[in-house]
Amino acid sequence: MSIATVPSFRFGPPDRGDRSRWRLVACALRFALLSAFLLGLCWSGAVQAAAPWRELVPQAQTVGSGTMRWLGFRIYHATLWASQRPLDDSQPFALQLDYKIAISRDRLASTSIEEIQRMSAAPIAGPTLARWKSELGRAFVDVADGDELVGVYLPQRGMRLYDRDKLLAEIADPELARAFFNIWLGQPSRDESLRRRLLGETP
């Protein structure tokens, strides 16, 4: 008759191999906690960095968003932010543009003026257009893929332009501000589908 071998269990302090494994586990846990802490700091900093323009649009929420394309190429992704939906243009709102290509500041200014002229129901005086182009040219910066510009509409006051979290300019010209944001929100729009998406009229 064979006798089955019963495994023996040893009680007492762990051997040297067990201690090494526990030290590795402890080090991994400390590293994970440190990483989580640093990630929290980075996220907190990112939220604070977005605060400047958001302070002008309390309780900002997305009204709508969409991508501007030209000949199949993505130019930028636009997001409209406001304190309420649907948009109430008697209250401040923000238009965020995340660029996918490089565009010079001069090109941004000249294209904006061309669109303002195209969409205006009545001719705009030459000196007024020249002044507006100069103001926008001073406010804009060159952009590249990954850059973000934010325009904040301030009713009866004008507008502010931000390079992500950095204030670029405050333009105290209500008429220019209305004409500028009308490029995206007015009619006849260059991209009616994008306009409707920004206003939350279509998903």
PyMOL CGO cylinders between C-alpha atoms (Angstrom):
from pymol import cmd
from pymol.cgo import CYLINDER

trace = [
    CYLINDER, 0.00, 0.00, 0.00, 1.42, 3.35, -0.97, 0.3, 1, 1, 1, 1, 1, 1,
    CYLINDER, 1.42, 3.35, -0.97, 1.21, 6.30, 1.34, 0.3, 1, 1, 1, 1, 1, 1,
    CYLINDER, 1.21, 6.30, 1.34, 0.27, 9.63, -0.30, 0.3, 1, 1, 1, 1, 1, 1,
    CYLINDER, 0.27, 9.63, -0.30, 2.72, 12.39, 0.29, 0.3, 1, 1, 1, 1, 1, 1,
    CYLINDER, 2.72, 12.39, 0.29, 1.09, 15.23, 2.22, 0.3, 1, 1, 1, 1, 1, 1,
    CYLINDER, 1.09, 15.23, 2.22, 2.58, 18.64, 1.45, 0.3, 1, 1, 1, 1, 1, 1,
    CYLINDER, 2.58, 18.64, 1.45, 4.08, 20.35, 4.43, 0.3, 1, 1, 1, 1, 1, 1,
    CYLINDER, 4.08, 20.35, 4.43, 3.27, 23.98, 5.29, 0.3, 1, 1, 1, 1, 1, 1,
    CYLINDER, 3.27, 23.98, 5.29, 5.97, 26.10, 6.81, 0.3, 1, 1, 1, 1, 1, 1,
    CYLINDER, 5.97, 26.10, 6.81, 4.99, 28.93, 9.14, 0.3, 1, 1, 1, 1, 1, 1,
    CYLINDER, 4.99, 28.93, 9.14, 7.23, 31.82, 10.07, 0.3, 1, 1, 1, 1, 1, 1,
    CYLINDER, 7.23, 31.82, 10.07, 8.89, 34.79, 8.38, 0.3, 1, 1, 1, 1, 1, 1,
    CYLINDER, 8.89, 34.79, 8.38, 9.07, 34.78, 4.55, 0.3, 1, 1, 1, 1, 1, 1,
    CYLINDER, 9.07, 34.78, 4.55, 12.26, 33.62, 2.94, 0.3, 1, 1, 1, 1, 1, 1,
    CYLINDER, 12.26, 33.62, 2.94, 14.64, 35.94, 1.09, 0.3, 1, 1, 1, 1, 1, 1,
    CYLINDER, 14.64, 35.94, 1.09, 12.85, 35.41, -2.26, 0.3, 1, 1, 1, 1, 1, 1,
    CYLINDER, 12.85, 35.41, -2.26, 9.48, 36.39, -0.77, 0.3, 1, 1, 1, 1, 1, 1,
    CYLINDER, 9.48, 36.39, -0.77, 10.95, 39.55, 0.74, 0.3, 1, 1, 1, 1, 1, 1,
    CYLINDER, 10.95, 39.55, 0.74, 12.34, 40.56, -2.68, 0.3, 1, 1, 1, 1, 1, 1,
    CYLINDER, 12.34, 40.56, -2.68, 8.98, 40.06, -4.34, 0.3, 1, 1, 1, 1, 1, 1,
    CYLINDER, 8.98, 40.06, -4.34, 7.23, 42.16, -1.70, 0.3, 1, 1, 1, 1, 1, 1,
    CYLINDER, 7.23, 42.16, -1.70, 9.78, 44.95, -2.14, 0.3, 1, 1, 1, 1, 1, 1,
    CYLINDER, 9.78, 44.95, -2.14, 9.08, 44.96, -5.89, 0.3, 1, 1, 1, 1, 1, 1,
    CYLINDER, 9.08, 44.96, -5.89, 5.33, 45.14, -5.25, 0.3, 1, 1, 1, 1, 1, 1,
    CYLINDER, 5.33, 45.14, -5.25, 5.79, 48.03, -2.80, 0.3, 1, 1, 1, 1, 1, 1,
    CYLINDER, 5.79, 48.03, -2.80, 7.97, 49.95, -5.28, 0.3, 1, 1, 1, 1, 1, 1,
    CYLINDER, 7.97, 49.95, -5.28, 5.41, 49.43, -8.06, 0.3, 1, 1, 1, 1, 1, 1,
    CYLINDER, 5.41, 49.43, -8.06, 2.63, 50.69, -5.79, 0.3, 1, 1, 1, 1, 1, 1,
    CYLINDER, 2.63, 50.69, -5.79, 4.60, 53.80, -4.82, 0.3, 1, 1, 1, 1, 1, 1,
    CYLINDER, 4.60, 53.80, -4.82, 5.32, 54.51, -8.50, 0.3, 1, 1, 1, 1, 1, 1,
    CYLINDER, 5.32, 54.51, -8.50, 1.63, 54.13, -9.40, 0.3, 1, 1, 1, 1, 1, 1,
    CYLINDER, 1.63, 54.13, -9.40, 0.58, 56.50, -6.61, 0.3, 1, 1, 1, 1, 1, 1,
    CYLINDER, 0.58, 56.50, -6.61, 3.19, 59.07, -7.64, 0.3, 1, 1, 1, 1, 1, 1,
    CYLINDER, 3.19, 59.07, -7.64, 2.09, 58.86, -11.29, 0.3, 1, 1, 1, 1, 1, 1,
    CYLINDER, 2.09, 58.86, -11.29, -1.55, 59.38, -10.30, 0.3, 1, 1, 1, 1, 1, 1,
    CYLINDER, -1.55, 59.38, -10.30, -0.57, 62.40, -8.20, 0.3, 1, 1, 1, 1, 1, 1,
    CYLINDER, -0.57, 62.40, -8.20, 1.44, 63.99, -11.03, 0.3, 1, 1, 1, 1, 1, 1,
    CYLINDER, 1.44, 63.99, -11.03, -1.36, 63.30, -13.53, 0.3, 1, 1, 1, 1, 1, 1,
    CYLINDER, -1.36, 63.30, -13.53, -3.78, 65.02, -11.17, 0.3, 1, 1, 1, 1, 1, 1,
    CYLINDER, -3.78, 65.02, -11.17, -1.53, 68.06, -11.01, 0.3, 1, 1, 1, 1, 1, 1,
    CYLINDER, -1.53, 68.06, -11.01, -1.28, 68.20, -14.81, 0.3, 1, 1, 1, 1, 1, 1,
    CYLINDER, -1.28, 68.20, -14.81, -5.06, 67.91, -15.21, 0.3, 1, 1, 1, 1, 1, 1,
    CYLINDER, -5.06, 67.91, -15.21, -5.62, 70.60, -12.60, 0.3, 1, 1, 1, 1, 1, 1,
    CYLINDER, -5.62, 70.60, -12.60, -3.18, 72.87, -14.42, 0.3, 1, 1, 1, 1, 1, 1,
    CYLINDER, -3.18, 72.87, -14.42, -4.94, 72.24, -17.75, 0.3, 1, 1, 1, 1, 1, 1,
    CYLINDER, -4.94, 72.24, -17.75, -8.32, 73.15, -16.26, 0.3, 1, 1, 1, 1, 1, 1,
    CYLINDER, -8.32, 73.15, -16.26, -6.91, 76.32, -14.72, 0.3, 1, 1, 1, 1, 1, 1,
    CYLINDER, -6.91, 76.32, -14.72, -5.22, 77.22, -18.03, 0.3, 1, 1, 1, 1, 1, 1,
    CYLINDER, -5.22, 77.22, -18.03, -8.59, 77.09, -19.79, 0.3, 1, 1, 1, 1, 1, 1,
    CYLINDER, -8.59, 77.09, -19.79, -10.12, 79.43, -17.20, 0.3, 1, 1, 1, 1, 1, 1,
    CYLINDER, -10.12, 79.43, -17.20, -9.41, 82.92, -18.68, 0.3, 1, 1, 1, 1, 1, 1,
    CYLINDER, -9.41, 82.92, -18.68, -11.96, 82.87, -21.51, 0.3, 1, 1, 1, 1, 1, 1,
    CYLINDER, -11.96, 82.87, -21.51, -14.35, 80.61, -19.58, 0.3, 1, 1, 1, 1, 1, 1,
    CYLINDER, -14.35, 80.61, -19.58, -14.65, 83.31, -16.92, 0.3, 1, 1, 1, 1, 1, 1,
    CYLINDER, -14.65, 83.31, -16.92, -16.39, 85.43, -19.56, 0.3, 1, 1, 1, 1, 1, 1,
    CYLINDER, -16.39, 85.43, -19.56, -18.85, 82.63, -20.38, 0.3, 1, 1, 1, 1, 1, 1,
    CYLINDER, -18.85, 82.63, -20.38, -20.10, 81.34, -17.01, 0.3, 1, 1, 1, 1, 1, 1,
    CYLINDER, -20.10, 81.34, -17.01, -21.16, 77.69, -16.94, 0.3, 1, 1, 1, 1, 1, 1,
    CYLINDER, -21.16, 77.69, -16.94, -20.02, 77.28, -20.54, 0.3, 1, 1, 1, 1, 1, 1,
    CYLINDER, -20.02, 77.28, -20.54, -21.49, 74.30, -22.33, 0.3, 1, 1, 1, 1, 1, 1,
    CYLINDER, -21.49, 74.30, -22.33, -21.16, 73.05, -25.88, 0.3, 1, 1, 1, 1, 1, 1,
    CYLINDER, -21.16, 73.05, -25.88, -23.89, 74.36, -28.15, 0.3, 1, 1, 1, 1, 1, 1,
    CYLINDER, -23.89, 74.36, -28.15, -22.55, 72.52, -31.19, 0.3, 1, 1, 1, 1, 1, 1,
    CYLINDER, -22.55, 72.52, -31.19, -19.43, 71.62, -33.13, 0.3, 1, 1, 1, 1, 1, 1,
    CYLINDER, -19.43, 71.62, -33.13, -18.25, 70.62, -36.58, 0.3, 1, 1, 1, 1, 1, 1,
    CYLINDER, -18.25, 70.62, -36.58, -15.30, 70.48, -38.93, 0.3, 1, 1, 1, 1, 1, 1,
    CYLINDER, -15.30, 70.48, -38.93, -14.56, 72.98, -41.68, 0.3, 1, 1, 1, 1, 1, 1,
    CYLINDER, -14.56, 72.98, -41.68, -13.26, 71.29, -44.84, 0.3, 1, 1, 1, 1, 1, 1,
    CYLINDER, -13.26, 71.29, -44.84, -11.98, 72.69, -48.12, 0.3, 1, 1, 1, 1, 1, 1,
    CYLINDER, -11.98, 72.69, -48.12, -11.53, 70.37, -51.12, 0.3, 1, 1, 1, 1, 1, 1,
    CYLINDER, -11.53, 70.37, -51.12, -11.63, 67.44, -48.72, 0.3, 1, 1, 1, 1, 1, 1,
    CYLINDER, -11.63, 67.44, -48.72, -8.93, 68.79, -46.40, 0.3, 1, 1, 1, 1, 1, 1,
    CYLINDER, -8.93, 68.79, -46.40, -9.70, 69.54, -42.77, 0.3, 1, 1, 1, 1, 1, 1,
    CYLINDER, -9.70, 69.54, -42.77, -9.03, 73.22, -42.00, 0.3, 1, 1, 1, 1, 1, 1,
    CYLINDER, -9.03, 73.22, -42.00, -10.19, 73.38, -38.38, 0.3, 1, 1, 1, 1, 1, 1,
    CYLINDER, -10.19, 73.38, -38.38, -12.64, 71.90, -35.91, 0.3, 1, 1, 1, 1, 1, 1,
    CYLINDER, -12.64, 71.90, -35.91, -15.00, 74.51, -34.47, 0.3, 1, 1, 1, 1, 1, 1,
    CYLINDER, -15.00, 74.51, -34.47, -16.88, 74.39, -31.17, 0.3, 1, 1, 1, 1, 1, 1,
    CYLINDER, -16.88, 74.39, -31.17, -19.43, 76.94, -30.00, 0.3, 1, 1, 1, 1, 1, 1,
    CYLINDER, -19.43, 76.94, -30.00, -19.65, 77.50, -26.23, 0.3, 1, 1, 1, 1, 1, 1,
    CYLINDER, -19.65, 77.50, -26.23, -22.39, 79.38, -24.38, 0.3, 1, 1, 1, 1, 1, 1,
    CYLINDER, -22.39, 79.38, -24.38, -24.09, 79.48, -21.01, 0.3, 1, 1, 1, 1, 1, 1,
    CYLINDER, -24.09, 79.48, -21.01, -27.36, 78.23, -22.48, 0.3, 1, 1, 1, 1, 1, 1,
    CYLINDER, -27.36, 78.23, -22.48, -28.86, 76.30, -25.38, 0.3, 1, 1, 1, 1, 1, 1,
    CYLINDER, -28.86, 76.30, -25.38, -30.11, 77.38, -27.84, 0.3, 1, 1, 1, 1, 1, 1,
    CYLINDER, -30.11, 77.38, -27.84, -27.67, 80.23, -28.33, 0.3, 1, 1, 1, 1, 1, 1,
    CYLINDER, -27.67, 80.23, -28.33, -28.72, 83.63, -26.98, 0.3, 1, 1, 1, 1, 1, 1,
    CYLINDER, -28.72, 83.63, -26.98, -26.55, 86.18, -28.79, 0.3, 1, 1, 1, 1, 1, 1,
    CYLINDER, -26.55, 86.18, -28.79, -27.47, 88.87, -26.27, 0.3, 1, 1, 1, 1, 1, 1,
    CYLINDER, -27.47, 88.87, -26.27, -25.16, 87.00, -23.86, 0.3, 1, 1, 1, 1, 1, 1,
    CYLINDER, -25.16, 87.00, -23.86, -21.41, 86.30, -24.16, 0.3, 1, 1, 1, 1, 1, 1,
    CYLINDER, -21.41, 86.30, -24.16, -20.38, 83.18, -26.08, 0.3, 1, 1, 1, 1, 1, 1,
    CYLINDER, -20.38, 83.18, -26.08, -17.12, 81.68, -27.34, 0.3, 1, 1, 1, 1, 1, 1,
    CYLINDER, -17.12, 81.68, -27.34, -16.04, 80.13, -30.61, 0.3, 1, 1, 1, 1, 1, 1,
    CYLINDER, -16.04, 80.13, -30.61, -13.11, 77.71, -30.33, 0.3, 1, 1, 1, 1, 1, 1,
    CYLINDER, -13.11, 77.71, -30.33, -11.14, 76.82, -33.48, 0.3, 1, 1, 1, 1, 1, 1,
    CYLINDER, -11.14, 76.82, -33.48, -8.72, 73.87, -33.39, 0.3, 1, 1, 1, 1, 1, 1,
    CYLINDER, -8.72, 73.87, -33.39, -6.57, 74.18, -36.49, 0.3, 1, 1, 1, 1, 1, 1,
    CYLINDER, -6.57, 74.18, -36.49, -5.45, 71.23, -38.62, 0.3, 1, 1, 1, 1, 1, 1,
    CYLINDER, -5.45, 71.23, -38.62, -3.22, 73.16, -41.06, 0.3, 1, 1, 1, 1, 1, 1,
    CYLINDER, -3.22, 73.16, -41.06, -0.80, 76.09, -40.98, 0.3, 1, 1, 1, 1, 1, 1,
    CYLINDER, -0.80, 76.09, -40.98, -2.19, 79.56, -41.80, 0.3, 1, 1, 1, 1, 1, 1,
    CYLINDER, -2.19, 79.56, -41.80, -0.41, 82.89, -41.44, 0.3, 1, 1, 1, 1, 1, 1,
    CYLINDER, -0.41, 82.89, -41.44, -1.84, 85.72, -39.38, 0.3, 1, 1, 1, 1, 1, 1,
    CYLINDER, -1.84, 85.72, -39.38, -2.10, 87.89, -42.50, 0.3, 1, 1, 1, 1, 1, 1,
    CYLINDER, -2.10, 87.89, -42.50, -4.09, 85.21, -44.29, 0.3, 1, 1, 1, 1, 1, 1,
    CYLINDER, -4.09, 85.21, -44.29, -6.43, 84.83, -41.30, 0.3, 1, 1, 1, 1, 1, 1,
    CYLINDER, -6.43, 84.83, -41.30, -7.07, 88.58, -41.26, 0.3, 1, 1, 1, 1, 1, 1,
    CYLINDER, -7.07, 88.58, -41.26, -7.56, 88.98, -45.02, 0.3, 1, 1, 1, 1, 1, 1,
    CYLINDER, -7.56, 88.98, -45.02, -9.86, 85.95, -45.27, 0.3, 1, 1, 1, 1, 1, 1,
    CYLINDER, -9.86, 85.95, -45.27, -11.95, 87.24, -42.37, 0.3, 1, 1, 1, 1, 1, 1,
    CYLINDER, -11.95, 87.24, -42.37, -12.40, 90.62, -44.08, 0.3, 1, 1, 1, 1, 1, 1,
    CYLINDER, -12.40, 90.62, -44.08, -13.29, 88.94, -47.39, 0.3, 1, 1, 1, 1, 1, 1,
    CYLINDER, -13.29, 88.94, -47.39, -15.98, 86.89, -45.65, 0.3, 1, 1, 1, 1, 1, 1,
    CYLINDER, -15.98, 86.89, -45.65, -17.30, 89.93, -43.76, 0.3, 1, 1, 1, 1, 1, 1,
    CYLINDER, -17.30, 89.93, -43.76, -17.64, 91.79, -47.07, 0.3, 1, 1, 1, 1, 1, 1,
    CYLINDER, -17.64, 91.79, -47.07, -19.29, 88.84, -48.79, 0.3, 1, 1, 1, 1, 1, 1,
    CYLINDER, -19.29, 88.84, -48.79, -21.88, 88.39, -46.06, 0.3, 1, 1, 1, 1, 1, 1,
    CYLINDER, -21.88, 88.39, -46.06, -22.71, 92.05, -45.48, 0.3, 1, 1, 1, 1, 1, 1,
    CYLINDER, -22.71, 92.05, -45.48, -26.17, 93.07, -46.70, 0.3, 1, 1, 1, 1, 1, 1,
    CYLINDER, -26.17, 93.07, -46.70, -24.86, 96.56, -47.52, 0.3, 1, 1, 1, 1, 1, 1,
    CYLINDER, -24.86, 96.56, -47.52, -21.46, 97.78, -48.76, 0.3, 1, 1, 1, 1, 1, 1,
    CYLINDER, -21.46, 97.78, -48.76, -18.95, 98.52, -46.00, 0.3, 1, 1, 1, 1, 1, 1,
    CYLINDER, -18.95, 98.52, -46.00, -16.88, 101.69, -46.34, 0.3, 1, 1, 1, 1, 1, 1,
    CYLINDER, -16.88, 101.69, -46.34, -13.28, 101.20, -47.40, 0.3, 1, 1, 1, 1, 1, 1,
    CYLINDER, -13.28, 101.20, -47.40, -11.77, 102.99, -44.37, 0.3, 1, 1, 1, 1, 1, 1,
    CYLINDER, -11.77, 102.99, -44.37, -13.85, 100.81, -42.05, 0.3, 1, 1, 1, 1, 1, 1,
    CYLINDER, -13.85, 100.81, -42.05, -12.63, 97.62, -43.75, 0.3, 1, 1, 1, 1, 1, 1,
    CYLINDER, -12.63, 97.62, -43.75, -9.05, 98.84, -43.61, 0.3, 1, 1, 1, 1, 1, 1,
    CYLINDER, -9.05, 98.84, -43.61, -9.34, 99.59, -39.89, 0.3, 1, 1, 1, 1, 1, 1,
    CYLINDER, -9.34, 99.59, -39.89, -10.93, 96.22, -39.19, 0.3, 1, 1, 1, 1, 1, 1,
    CYLINDER, -10.93, 96.22, -39.19, -8.25, 94.36, -41.15, 0.3, 1, 1, 1, 1, 1, 1,
    CYLINDER, -8.25, 94.36, -41.15, -5.56, 96.20, -39.23, 0.3, 1, 1, 1, 1, 1, 1,
    CYLINDER, -5.56, 96.20, -39.23, -7.16, 95.34, -35.88, 0.3, 1, 1, 1, 1, 1, 1,
    CYLINDER, -7.16, 95.34, -35.88, -7.54, 91.67, -36.78, 0.3, 1, 1, 1, 1, 1, 1,
    CYLINDER, -7.54, 91.67, -36.78, -4.00, 91.55, -38.17, 0.3, 1, 1, 1, 1, 1, 1,
    CYLINDER, -4.00, 91.55, -38.17, -2.62, 92.80, -34.86, 0.3, 1, 1, 1, 1, 1, 1,
    CYLINDER, -2.62, 92.80, -34.86, -4.78, 90.37, -32.88, 0.3, 1, 1, 1, 1, 1, 1,
    CYLINDER, -4.78, 90.37, -32.88, -4.13, 87.16, -34.82, 0.3, 1, 1, 1, 1, 1, 1,
    CYLINDER, -4.13, 87.16, -34.82, -1.05, 84.95, -34.69, 0.3, 1, 1, 1, 1, 1, 1,
    CYLINDER, -1.05, 84.95, -34.69, 0.29, 82.40, -37.16, 0.3, 1, 1, 1, 1, 1, 1,
    CYLINDER, 0.29, 82.40, -37.16, -1.30, 79.01, -36.54, 0.3, 1, 1, 1, 1, 1, 1,
    CYLINDER, -1.30, 79.01, -36.54, -0.21, 75.44, -37.28, 0.3, 1, 1, 1, 1, 1, 1,
    CYLINDER, -0.21, 75.44, -37.28, -1.68, 71.97, -36.90, 0.3, 1, 1, 1, 1, 1, 1,
    CYLINDER, -1.68, 71.97, -36.90, -2.69, 71.56, -33.24, 0.3, 1, 1, 1, 1, 1, 1,
    CYLINDER, -2.69, 71.56, -33.24, -2.99, 75.27, -32.43, 0.3, 1, 1, 1, 1, 1, 1,
    CYLINDER, -2.99, 75.27, -32.43, -6.16, 76.67, -30.89, 0.3, 1, 1, 1, 1, 1, 1,
    CYLINDER, -6.16, 76.67, -30.89, -7.70, 80.12, -31.17, 0.3, 1, 1, 1, 1, 1, 1,
    CYLINDER, -7.70, 80.12, -31.17, -10.73, 81.20, -29.14, 0.3, 1, 1, 1, 1, 1, 1,
    CYLINDER, -10.73, 81.20, -29.14, -12.88, 84.23, -29.85, 0.3, 1, 1, 1, 1, 1, 1,
    CYLINDER, -12.88, 84.23, -29.85, -15.25, 85.51, -27.17, 0.3, 1, 1, 1, 1, 1, 1,
    CYLINDER, -15.25, 85.51, -27.17, -18.19, 87.67, -28.19, 0.3, 1, 1, 1, 1, 1, 1,
    CYLINDER, -18.19, 87.67, -28.19, -19.03, 90.39, -25.67, 0.3, 1, 1, 1, 1, 1, 1,
    CYLINDER, -19.03, 90.39, -25.67, -22.39, 92.02, -26.53, 0.3, 1, 1, 1, 1, 1, 1,
    CYLINDER, -22.39, 92.02, -26.53, -22.31, 95.82, -26.75, 0.3, 1, 1, 1, 1, 1, 1,
    CYLINDER, -22.31, 95.82, -26.75, -18.58, 95.74, -25.96, 0.3, 1, 1, 1, 1, 1, 1,
    CYLINDER, -18.58, 95.74, -25.96, -16.70, 93.91, -28.70, 0.3, 1, 1, 1, 1, 1, 1,
    CYLINDER, -16.70, 93.91, -28.70, -14.63, 90.74, -28.54, 0.3, 1, 1, 1, 1, 1, 1,
    CYLINDER, -14.63, 90.74, -28.54, -11.56, 89.08, -27.08, 0.3, 1, 1, 1, 1, 1, 1,
    CYLINDER, -11.56, 89.08, -27.08, -9.19, 86.73, -28.88, 0.3, 1, 1, 1, 1, 1, 1,
    CYLINDER, -9.19, 86.73, -28.88, -7.15, 84.04, -27.12, 0.3, 1, 1, 1, 1, 1, 1,
    CYLINDER, -7.15, 84.04, -27.12, -4.33, 81.78, -28.21, 0.3, 1, 1, 1, 1, 1, 1,
    CYLINDER, -4.33, 81.78, -28.21, -5.55, 78.82, -26.16, 0.3, 1, 1, 1, 1, 1, 1,
    CYLINDER, -5.55, 78.82, -26.16, -5.11, 80.29, -22.65, 0.3, 1, 1, 1, 1, 1, 1,
    CYLINDER, -5.11, 80.29, -22.65, -3.23, 83.48, -23.59, 0.3, 1, 1, 1, 1, 1, 1,
    CYLINDER, -3.23, 83.48, -23.59, -5.10, 86.71, -24.25, 0.3, 1, 1, 1, 1, 1, 1,
    CYLINDER, -5.10, 86.71, -24.25, -4.07, 88.07, -27.65, 0.3, 1, 1, 1, 1, 1, 1,
    CYLINDER, -4.07, 88.07, -27.65, -6.25, 91.16, -27.92, 0.3, 1, 1, 1, 1, 1, 1,
    CYLINDER, -6.25, 91.16, -27.92, -9.43, 92.88, -26.80, 0.3, 1, 1, 1, 1, 1, 1,
    CYLINDER, -9.43, 92.88, -26.80, -11.20, 94.71, -29.61, 0.3, 1, 1, 1, 1, 1, 1,
    CYLINDER, -11.20, 94.71, -29.61, -13.65, 97.34, -28.38, 0.3, 1, 1, 1, 1, 1, 1,
    CYLINDER, -13.65, 97.34, -28.38, -15.69, 97.50, -31.58, 0.3, 1, 1, 1, 1, 1, 1,
    CYLINDER, -15.69, 97.50, -31.58, -19.19, 95.95, -31.29, 0.3, 1, 1, 1, 1, 1, 1,
    CYLINDER, -19.19, 95.95, -31.29, -19.82, 96.27, -35.04, 0.3, 1, 1, 1, 1, 1, 1,
    CYLINDER, -19.82, 96.27, -35.04, -16.64, 94.40, -35.97, 0.3, 1, 1, 1, 1, 1, 1,
    CYLINDER, -16.64, 94.40, -35.97, -17.40, 91.75, -33.35, 0.3, 1, 1, 1, 1, 1, 1,
    CYLINDER, -17.40, 91.75, -33.35, -20.87, 91.10, -34.77, 0.3, 1, 1, 1, 1, 1, 1,
    CYLINDER, -20.87, 91.10, -34.77, -19.54, 90.95, -38.32, 0.3, 1, 1, 1, 1, 1, 1,
    CYLINDER, -19.54, 90.95, -38.32, -16.69, 88.63, -37.32, 0.3, 1, 1, 1, 1, 1, 1,
    CYLINDER, -16.69, 88.63, -37.32, -18.82, 86.00, -35.57, 0.3, 1, 1, 1, 1, 1, 1,
    CYLINDER, -18.82, 86.00, -35.57, -21.43, 86.32, -38.30, 0.3, 1, 1, 1, 1, 1, 1,
    CYLINDER, -21.43, 86.32, -38.30, -18.90, 84.56, -40.56, 0.3, 1, 1, 1, 1, 1, 1,
    CYLINDER, -18.90, 84.56, -40.56, -19.76, 81.29, -38.78, 0.3, 1, 1, 1, 1, 1, 1,
    CYLINDER, -19.76, 81.29, -38.78, -23.23, 81.91, -37.39, 0.3, 1, 1, 1, 1, 1, 1,
    CYLINDER, -23.23, 81.91, -37.39, -24.90, 84.12, -40.01, 0.3, 1, 1, 1, 1, 1, 1,
    CYLINDER, -24.90, 84.12, -40.01, -26.22, 83.63, -43.52, 0.3, 1, 1, 1, 1, 1, 1,
    CYLINDER, -26.22, 83.63, -43.52, -25.38, 83.15, -46.33, 0.3, 1, 1, 1, 1, 1, 1,
    CYLINDER, -25.38, 83.15, -46.33, -22.77, 80.95, -44.68, 0.3, 1, 1, 1, 1, 1, 1,
    CYLINDER, -22.77, 80.95, -44.68, -19.76, 79.57, -46.54, 0.3, 1, 1, 1, 1, 1, 1,
    CYLINDER, -19.76, 79.57, -46.54, -20.62, 76.19, -44.98, 0.3, 1, 1, 1, 1, 1, 1,
    CYLINDER, -20.62, 76.19, -44.98, -24.30, 75.93, -44.07, 0.3, 1, 1, 1, 1, 1, 1,
    CYLINDER, -24.30, 75.93, -44.07, -23.86, 72.45, -42.65, 0.3, 1, 1, 1, 1, 1, 1,
    CYLINDER, -23.86, 72.45, -42.65, -21.18, 73.68, -40.25, 0.3, 1, 1, 1, 1, 1, 1,
    CYLINDER, -21.18, 73.68, -40.25, -23.34, 76.67, -39.24, 0.3, 1, 1, 1, 1, 1, 1,
    CYLINDER, -23.34, 76.67, -39.24, -26.24, 74.39, -38.37, 0.3, 1, 1, 1, 1, 1, 1,
    CYLINDER, -26.24, 74.39, -38.37, -23.98, 72.04, -36.43, 0.3, 1, 1, 1, 1, 1, 1,
    CYLINDER, -23.98, 72.04, -36.43, -22.50, 74.91, -34.42, 0.3, 1, 1, 1, 1, 1, 1,
    CYLINDER, -22.50, 74.91, -34.42, -25.95, 76.16, -33.51, 0.3, 1, 1, 1, 1, 1, 1,
    CYLINDER, -25.95, 76.16, -33.51, -26.98, 72.66, -32.46, 0.3, 1, 1, 1, 1, 1, 1,
    CYLINDER, -26.98, 72.66, -32.46, -29.65, 72.46, -35.16, 0.3, 1, 1, 1, 1, 1, 1,
    CYLINDER, -29.65, 72.46, -35.16, -28.22, 69.23, -36.58, 0.3, 1, 1, 1, 1, 1, 1,
    CYLINDER, -28.22, 69.23, -36.58, -26.15, 66.54, -34.81, 0.3, 1, 1, 1, 1, 1, 1,
]
cmd.load_cgo(trace, "trace")
